[in-house]
Structure formats: structure tokens, C-alpha cells
Amino acid sequence: MTDEFERLANGVLWPGFFGAEAPEWLLAELRDGLAGVVYFGQNIGEGLPALSASILAANPDALIGVDEEGGSVTRLESATGSTLPGATQLGALDDLIASERTGAELARRVRAVGANVVLGPVADVNTDPRNPVIGVRSFGADEALVSRHVVATVDGIQDGGVAACVKHFPGHGDTHVDSHHALPVIATDVEEYERVHLEPFRAAIEAGVDAIMTAHIVVPAWGEAPATLNPRVLGMLRETGFDGVIITDALDMAAIRETVGLGGGAALALAAGADLLCIGNPTNPGEAALPDQDLRDFRAARDGIVAALRDGSLSRARVEEAAGRVAALAAKLRAASVTPQVEEAAFDAADIARRAVSLVGEAPATAEALSVVDARRRSTLAVDSAASYVASALAGDGLRVRLDVASRSQAEQDEVLAQVAADAGTTVILLDRPDADPAQRALVERAAVRDPGAVVVNVGLPTRTPLPLPTVEVGAASRLGAQAARDALLGRFTPRRGTTSAD
């Protein structure tokens, strides 16, 4: 039987779980006041609406969140690749109507499966091209550009009766460390940081965003604790007048789990001012995940809160305040679910993706078939999929070869290049970090010598220095983006001309 402290803690906890059906422990906790759940790739299937219905039957006020950004990050289409534009594509296009309609389509899809919170858009200004975790998830490197597209996307999502959660406050764009694996420390001058990286969050607050997600990053000028656990940083949100829900990034990420621990992190985050604690994806440990990892993680977080309540290091009033904000958002979304929706505007994702594609360098000869060397890095935990669909959508019926340039010798790489050059299709080198990964650039340089008719398709951040082969800039590792690149190379449309910093 749940005691009063456990029930109080339940009101601020947001776990992930295994399977396409709700486990009995989860339904029991939902009936006992659990705030809701977050869906990840392993929860997605044809029965998702029924899963949502079972969750809401257990707790009609449950918040059901989906980490659905479009572009490189999707949960609803994790098996096949996103068919929605991503942030960098929208930023490159700089069409606010396109961003708003993308947000509206996100809301429609999330509502269709019974969920009610979109964990997006990303409000980070990606000023570090080495950034391993944000990159094309950001609208760009300019705070004004990012701000206006964040607002447009938030408007589209929330007009659709779904809560938007901008992330990752106070800004994860100036890091070259992935907080899934370590704790990033920001070295930027704090005045510049406040001017650039806080601006999109200020704009989102002014636009009435429902929720803001924290970042597991340290800004030394604001203290040694990561933002998620730092009362000074989270207090900055309240000082702006934001009275919505502050949601933590996943507490099972290494930046928290391997420092203060999941339970300690939960208690410290609440004490710092967070309202809803995202526990994380129980599949993240990979083969090390235990069969009951979801329940273990949930209990670790709740036990940490309960222990802090009992020893007085966390006040009951603070947890009640947090639970009250969560409940207020749930009530708002329940009201929205019975409000007639405005007529949906026309949305053409393929047109947006094609308009976002650019070509840098000389126009290649029109291809009849494509032979793809997939030399991208391994997917991050944020992407949550193998993303093999990108290469397959690009290659179509043509040859597709995976090449890990981080582990394969130059001789082995050259063998792959020779194999692909001997195929009937135009050689395509598929990359995602041509500026930040010297091995990817070196592969292109060797390919240019061996096969001058080859082309590059870059699904990462746009190249800052030109490559020796024509480069199709896509801006997202998605099925939609790959299809747009394929159509460009097969001559089905003419992409706009792109530039690099060297032009």
C-alpha cells in the first residue's frame, strides 16, 4: 500500500516503461496518483491508442509525453524514420508558416495516439558545430532565428490542444559533450550566454509555452551544480514570470545517474524548483538493462524523494507546489480535449523538405540509380534508433554499404569505395559530421580522387568548409530528408544553391 509520501511523490514522477502494453505495476501507480508516462520507441505499435486509453482509464489526468521533434528525432516513427521536417530544415527555410504547420501536425499526430505532451521544440542555439547531441535538432546558430521558429512551432503545437515543452534550459547548444554520457561544462562568457542562449526561452515564455525542460549542463558562473539541480538556474525561469511546468531532462542520463544518482537527483531537482521528473528510457542501458529496469528506476526516483521528505532536506510544500503545477497542466489539457478544433491547414511535408535541401558545389550529373556508402557515426541515445532507414530510403533499390570510419582501416575503407564505384549507380557518400569528424572528410577526399562523379549527402549540420565533391545538404537524418535528397539527385527537382563559410 502506498503511504502518503509515496503518493505525493507519484504526482511529480514521469517514468518510461517496457513494452507496448502498460505493465500492472504502472497501472497500479497511475491509479495511485502517478503523474503520467513518457513514450519511447519500444512502446510504439499499432495498439498505441489502446495503450493510451488504458493509461487514461487508470488516471484520467495522466500526462502522456512523446519525445517527438520531427527530423532526426522521432518516437512515433522510430521503426521507419520521420516523415516530418526537422528544426534545422525549418531554420534553413526560414518560413514561419511552415514551422507553425509542422507544429500543428506534430500535435495532430500526438493527439491521434492519445498522448498530450510534445517534448519539443528544441530551443537550443547550436553555436558549437561539434555538438554531438543537439546539432540538427536546433533551428540554427542565430538566437533571433531560433526564437521566431520556436514561437511558431509552440503556437502550432498548443493551438492543437497539446502541451509543448521547449528544451533544454538554459541552452545546450554550446557544448561538445553529450550529457547522456557525461556532464558538460559551459565555457562561454556568461553575458554572451545570457544574450544568445536564453533568448529563445524568453520568447517561448512570452508566447505562453506550457512547459520547459532543463538541461544537465553546468554554467560555472551560476554554480557547480547542473542546471537541473541548480536552484539559481531554475529560479531564473520563475523570475521571468514563467508559471508553467518545469520538466527535468531524463534523470537516468549519466550526467545525473553517475554523479548524485537517480534517487538523489530526483530529490535535488525538486528542491531546486523542478515540477515534473522525467525518469528516462529503461532501454538506455542496452544489454545491461534488467528485465524490471523500468520499475527499478521508478522506485529509485520515488525512494529518493520520500527519503528527502522524511529527513527534511526536501519540504512537503515544495513537492505539493510542483504537483499542483502538474495537475493544473493536466486540467488544461483535459479541457482542450473536448474543445472543437479549428480546421486543419494544408500541410505538405515533402514540399517543405525539398525547399530546405540545398546543393553546394558543382551540380552533379543526373543519376539513374544511387549506390550509397553510409559513413555516419552511430546514433545517439537522443535519436533512439539505428536510423538505417535513412540510407535505405536514399539508396532505394540500389547498393547500400555501411562503413564505420571510426573503426575501419583506410585500406578497408578503400575496398568499400572500390566496391561501390564498380556498381552501376552514382556513388553517394552519406555523412553527418563532415566538419567535426576528420575521418568522414578524409573519406570524401579519397572518394573524390577515385570517383570524380561521386556526390555527398550530408544529413548533419551544413558544411562550413567545402568538400571536394558536390554536396547535397539535407539538415536531418530522416526518411523524409533522405527521400528529398534522392529526388534531387535523380533530377526530380532542382535544389536551391547553398553556400559555405568559405564562399
C-alpha positions in Angstrom: 0.0 0.0 0.0 1.3 3.4 -0.9 2.0 5.7 2.0 1.2 9.5 1.9 4.8 10.5 1.0 4.9 7.9 -1.8 1.6 9.2 -3.2 2.8 12.8 -3.0 6.0 11.8 -4.9 3.9 10.0 -7.5 2.3 13.3 -8.5 5.6 14.6 -9.8 7.1 11.5 -11.4 7.1 10.7 -15.2 8.6 7.3 -15.9 9.2 5.3 -19.1 8.4 1.6 -19.2 9.0 -1.5 -21.3 6.5 -2.9 -23.8 3.5 -2.0 -25.9 1.1 -2.7 -23.1 1.1 -1.0 -19.7 2.6 -3.3 -17.0 0.5 -3.9 -14.0 2.9 -2.0 -11.7 2.5 1.1 -13.8 -1.4 0.9 -13.9 -1.4 0.5 -10.1 0.8 3.6 -9.6 -1.3 5.6 -12.1 -4.4 4.7 -10.0 -2.4 6.0 -7.0 -1.7 9.4 -8.5 1.3 8.9 -10.8 1.6 12.0 -13.0 1.8 10.0 -16.3 4.3 8.4 -18.6 6.7 9.1 -21.4 6.6 7.0 -24.6 9.8 5.8 -26.2 10.4 3.7 -29.3 9.8 0.4 -27.5 6.3 1.4 -26.6 5.2 2.2 -30.2 3.0 -0.1 -32.1 -0.4 -0.4 -33.8 -2.0 -0.6 -30.3 -0.7 2.7 -29.1 -4.1 4.4 -28.9 -5.4 1.5 -26.8 -2.3 1.8 -24.6 -3.0 5.5 -24.1 -6.6 4.7 -23.3 -5.6 2.2 -20.6 -3.3 4.7 -19.1 -6.0 7.4 -19.0 -8.5 4.9 -17.6 -6.1 4.3 -14.7 -5.6 8.1 -14.3 -7.7 10.4 -16.4 -5.3 13.3 -15.5 -2.2 11.5 -16.8 0.2 13.5 -18.8 1.4 11.3 -21.7 4.6 12.7 -23.3 6.2 11.8 -26.6 9.8 12.9 -27.5 8.7 13.8 -31.0 10.6 16.5 -32.7 10.4 15.6 -36.4 13.6 15.3 -38.5 16.2 13.2 -36.8 14.3 12.6 -33.6 11.1 10.5 -33.6 9.4 8.0 -31.4 6.2 7.5 -33.3 8.1 6.6 -36.5 11.2 5.2 -34.9 11.0 2.0 -37.0 10.7 3.7 -40.3 12.1 7.3 -39.9 10.4 10.6 -39.5 8.1 12.0 -42.2 8.2 15.4 -40.6 10.7 18.2 -41.2 13.3 18.8 -38.6 14.4 22.0 -36.9 17.5 22.7 -39.0 15.5 22.2 -42.2 12.9 24.6 -41.0 15.5 27.1 -39.9 17.2 26.9 -43.3 13.9 27.6 -45.0 13.0 30.3 -42.5 9.3 30.1 -43.3 7.3 30.7 -40.1 4.2 29.3 -41.6 6.0 26.0 -42.4 7.2 25.8 -38.8 3.8 26.6 -37.3 2.1 24.0 -39.6 4.8 21.4 -38.7 4.0 22.1 -35.0 0.3 21.7 -35.7 1.0 18.3 -37.5 3.0 17.2 -34.5 0.1 18.0 -32.3 -2.3 16.1 -34.6 -0.2 13.0 -34.6 0.4 13.0 -30.9 -3.3 13.5 -30.1 -4.2 10.7 -32.6 -2.4 8.2 -30.4 -3.9 9.5 -27.2 -0.9 11.5 -25.9 -1.0 15.1 -24.9 2.6 16.5 -24.4 5.2 17.1 -27.1 8.7 17.2 -25.8 9.7 19.9 -28.2 10.6 22.1 -29.9 14.3 22.4 -29.2 15.1 26.0 -28.2 18.9 25.5 -28.1 21.0 27.8 -30.2 23.6 25.4 -31.7 26.7 27.6 -31.6 29.2 24.7 -31.4 29.4 22.7 -34.6 31.0 19.9 -32.7 27.8 19.4 -30.6 27.2 15.7 -30.5 23.7 15.7 -29.1 21.9 18.8 -30.4 23.2 19.6 -33.9 20.3 19.4 -36.5 17.8 19.3 -33.7 18.3 23.1 -33.4 16.8 25.7 -35.7 20.2 27.2 -36.1 23.1 29.2 -34.7 21.4 32.6 -34.5 19.3 33.4 -31.5 16.8 35.6 -33.4 16.2 32.8 -36.0 15.8 30.2 -33.3 13.5 32.4 -31.2 11.0 33.0 -34.0 10.8 29.4 -35.1 10.4 28.2 -31.5 7.5 30.5 -31.1 5.9 29.5 -34.4 6.3 25.8 -33.5 4.9 26.3 -30.0 1.9 28.1 -31.4 1.2 25.2 -33.8 1.5 22.6 -31.1 -0.5 24.3 -28.5 -3.3 25.5 -30.8 -3.7 21.8 -31.5 -4.7 21.2 -27.9 -1.3 19.6 -26.9 1.3 21.0 -24.5 4.6 22.0 -25.9 7.8 21.6 -23.8 10.7 23.7 -25.1 14.2 22.4 -24.2 16.9 22.3 -22.9 17.1 25.3 -20.5 19.3 27.3 -20.1 20.6 26.1 -23.5 22.5 23.0 -24.6 23.8 24.4 -27.9 27.3 25.5 -26.9 28.5 22.0 -25.8 30.7 19.4 -27.4 29.9 16.8 -24.7 26.7 14.6 -24.8 25.0 14.8 -21.4 23.7 11.3 -21.9 27.3 10.1 -21.2 29.0 12.9 -19.2 28.4 16.3 -17.6 29.0 19.2 -20.0 30.5 22.4 -18.6 29.9 25.7 -20.5 33.0 27.8 -21.0 31.2 30.7 -22.8 31.3 34.2 -21.3 28.2 34.4 -19.1 26.9 37.7 -20.6 27.1 36.3 -24.1 25.5 33.1 -22.9 22.6 35.0 -21.4 22.2 37.1 -24.5 22.3 34.3 -27.0 21.2 31.1 -25.3 18.4 32.4 -23.0 16.7 34.4 -25.7 14.6 31.6 -27.3 13.4 30.6 -23.9 12.4 34.1 -23.1 10.5 34.2 -26.4 8.8 30.9 -25.7 7.7 32.1 -22.3 6.3 35.3 -23.8 4.4 33.1 -26.3 2.8 31.2 -23.4 4.6 27.8 -23.6 3.2 25.2 -21.2 6.4 23.6 -20.1 10.2 24.0 -20.2 12.7 21.1 -19.9 16.0 21.5 -18.1 19.5 20.7 -19.3 22.1 18.6 -17.4 24.8 21.2 -18.0 27.0 23.3 -15.7 27.4 27.1 -16.2 30.2 27.8 -13.7 29.1 31.5 -13.2 25.8 30.1 -11.8 27.3 27.4 -9.6 28.8 24.0 -9.7 25.5 22.0 -9.9 24.0 21.1 -13.3 21.0 23.3 -14.3 18.5 20.5 -13.5 19.7 20.5 -9.8 20.5 24.2 -9.5 18.0 26.5 -7.7 19.7 29.6 -9.1 19.2 28.5 -12.7 15.7 27.2 -12.3 14.9 30.4 -10.3 15.8 32.4 -13.3 12.7 30.8 -15.1 10.4 31.9 -12.3 11.9 35.4 -12.3 10.8 35.8 -15.9 7.2 35.2 -14.9 7.0 31.6 -16.1 4.5 29.8 -14.0 4.3 26.6 -16.2 5.7 23.2 -15.6 9.5 22.8 -15.3 10.3 19.3 -16.5 13.7 17.7 -16.0 15.6 16.0 -18.8 15.9 12.3 -18.1 17.3 11.6 -14.7 18.8 8.3 -15.9 21.3 10.1 -18.1 24.9 9.7 -17.0 25.2 13.4 -16.0 22.8 12.7 -13.1 22.9 8.9 -12.6 26.7 8.7 -12.3 27.1 11.8 -10.1 24.3 12.1 -7.5 22.4 9.1 -8.5 18.8 8.8 -9.8 17.2 9.0 -6.4 19.4 11.8 -5.2 18.9 13.6 -8.5 15.1 13.4 -8.1 15.2 15.0 -4.7 17.7 17.6 -5.6 15.8 18.6 -8.8 12.6 19.1 -6.8 14.4 21.1 -4.2 15.9 23.3 -7.0 12.5 24.1 -8.4 11.6 21.4 -11.0 8.0 20.2 -11.1 7.9 17.0 -13.2 10.7 14.5 -13.1 11.3 12.6 -16.4 13.0 9.4 -15.2 14.1 8.2 -18.7 14.1 5.3 -21.1 14.7 2.0 -19.4 16.2 0.6 -22.6 19.1 3.0 -22.4 21.5 0.6 -20.5 21.3 -1.7 -23.6 22.2 -5.2 -22.8 22.8 -4.2 -19.2 19.2 -3.3 -18.7 17.5 -5.7 -16.3 14.0 -7.2 -17.0 12.5 -4.9 -14.4 14.7 -1.9 -15.2 11.6 0.4 -15.6 10.3 -0.5 -12.2 13.7 -0.3 -10.6 14.3 3.2 -12.0 10.9 4.4 -11.0 11.3 3.2 -7.4 14.8 4.6 -7.2 13.5 8.1 -8.1 10.5 7.8 -5.7 12.5 6.4 -2.9 14.9 9.3 -3.2 12.1 11.8 -2.9 10.5 10.0 0.0 13.8 9.8 1.9 14.4 13.5 1.4 10.8 14.3 2.6 11.4 12.2 5.7 14.7 13.7 6.7 13.6 17.2 6.0 16.0 18.1 3.2 13.0 18.4 0.8 10.0 20.3 2.1 6.5 18.9 1.6 5.3 22.4 0.5 7.8 22.3 -2.4 6.6 18.9 -3.7 2.9 20.0 -3.2 3.7 23.1 -5.3 5.2 21.0 -8.0 2.4 18.6 -8.1 -0.1 21.5 -8.2 1.5 22.8 -11.4 1.5 19.3 -12.9 -2.2 19.0 -12.0 -3.0 22.4 -13.5 -1.5 21.5 -16.8 -3.4 18.2 -16.8 -6.7 20.0 -16.2 -5.9 22.4 -19.0 -5.3 19.6 -21.4 -8.4 17.7 -20.4 -10.4 20.8 -21.2 -8.7 21.2 -24.5 -9.5 17.6 -25.4 -13.2 18.4 -25.6 -12.9 21.7 -27.3 -13.7 21.7 -31.0 -10.6 22.0 -33.0 -10.0 24.7 -35.7 -9.9 23.5 -39.3 -6.5 22.0 -40.1 -4.4 23.9 -42.6 -2.9 22.1 -45.6 0.4 20.5 -44.8 2.9 19.3 -47.3 5.9 17.8 -45.6 7.6 16.7 -48.8 7.4 20.3 -50.2 9.0 21.7 -47.1 11.8 19.1 -47.2 12.5 19.8 -50.8 12.6 23.6 -50.3 15.0 23.1 -47.4 17.5 21.0 -49.5 20.5 22.9 -50.9 23.4 22.0 -53.2 26.9 23.2 -52.5 29.5 22.9 -55.3 29.1 22.0 -59.0 25.8 20.4 -60.0 26.3 16.6 -60.4 25.1 14.8 -63.5 21.6 13.5 -63.1 21.7 10.0 -61.6 19.7 7.0 -62.8 20.5 4.9 -59.6 22.3 5.5 -56.4 24.9 3.4 -54.6 25.3 4.6 -51.0 28.2 4.4 -48.6 26.7 5.1 -45.2 29.7 6.6 -43.2 27.7 8.3 -40.5 28.5 8.0 -36.8 26.5 5.7 -34.6 23.1 7.1 -33.4 23.0 8.9 -30.1 20.6 7.9 -27.3 18.6 11.1 -28.1 17.9 9.8 -31.6 16.8 6.4 -30.1 17.0 4.4 -33.3 19.6 2.8 -35.6 18.4 5.2 -38.4 19.3 2.6 -41.1 16.1 3.8 -42.8 18.0 7.0 -43.9 20.5 5.0 -46.1 17.8 2.7 -47.4 15.5 5.5 -48.4 18.4 7.2 -50.1 19.6 4.1 -52.0 16.1 2.9 -53.0 16.8 -0.4 -54.8 20.5 0.4 -55.2 23.5 -0.8 -53.4 23.9 0.2 -49.7 27.0 -0.4 -47.7 27.6 0.6 -44.0 31.1 1.9 -43.3 32.2 2.8 -39.8 35.1 5.1 -40.5 35.9 5.2 -36.8 36.9 1.5 -36.7 37.8 0.5 -40.3 41.3 0.9 -41.6 42.0 3.1 -44.6 42.6 0.0 -46.7 39.2 -1.4 -45.7 37.6 1.9 -46.5 39.2 2.0 -49.9 37.9 -1.6 -50.6 34.4 -0.3 -49.9 34.9 2.7 -52.2 36.1 0.4 -55.0 33.1 -1.9 -54.5 30.6 0.9 -54.7 32.4 2.6 -57.7 32.1 -0.7 -59.6 28.3 -0.7 -59.1 26.0 0.7 -61.8 24.7 3.6 -59.6 26.2 7.0 -58.8 28.3 6.8 -55.7 26.8 8.7 -52.8 28.8 9.2 -49.6 26.3 9.7 -46.7 27.7 11.8 -43.9 26.6 13.6 -40.7 29.7 15.3 -39.3 32.0 16.4 -42.2 33.4 19.4 -40.3 33.7 17.7 -36.9 34.9 14.3 -37.9 38.2 14.3 -39.8 37.7 10.6 -40.8 34.5 11.5 -42.7 36.1 14.3 -44.6 39.2 12.1 -45.4 36.8 9.5 -46.8 35.3 12.1 -49.2 38.7 13.3 -50.2 39.8 9.8 -51.2 36.5 9.2 -52.9 36.9 12.3 -55.0 40.2 11.0 -56.4 38.9 7.6 -57.1 35.5 8.5 -58.4 35.1 12.2 -59.5 31.4 11.6 -60.4 30.6 10.8 -56.7 28.4 13.1 -54.6 28.0 13.7 -50.9 24.7 13.7 -49.0 25.1 15.4 -45.6 22.3 14.9 -43.1 24.2 16.8 -40.3 24.9 20.4 -39.8 25.7 22.3 -43.0 29.4 22.1 -44.0 31.3 25.2 -43.1 34.3 24.5 -45.4 33.6 23.0 -48.8 34.1 19.3 -49.6 35.8 18.2 -52.9 32.6 16.7 -54.2 29.1 18.2 -54.8 27.3 18.2 -51.5 23.5 17.9 -51.0 22.7 19.5 -47.7 19.6 17.9 -46.1 19.7 19.0 -42.5 18.0 15.9 -41.0 18.7 12.2 -40.6 15.1 11.2 -41.5 13.2 9.2 -44.1 11.6 12.5 -45.4 15.0 14.1 -45.8 16.6 11.1 -47.5 13.8 10.9 -50.0 14.2 14.6 -50.8 17.9 14.1 -51.4 17.2 11.1 -53.6 14.7 13.1 -55.6 17.3 15.9 -56.1 20.0 13.5 -57.3 17.6 11.8 -59.7 16.7 15.1 -61.2 13.1 15.2 -59.9 13.6 18.8 -58.7 16.4 21.4 -58.7 17.6 22.2 -55.1 18.4 25.7 -54.2 22.1 26.8 -54.3 23.8 26.6 -50.9 27.0 28.3 -49.7 29.7 27.6 -47.1 31.7 29.9 -44.9 34.5 29.8 -47.5 32.2 31.0 -50.3 
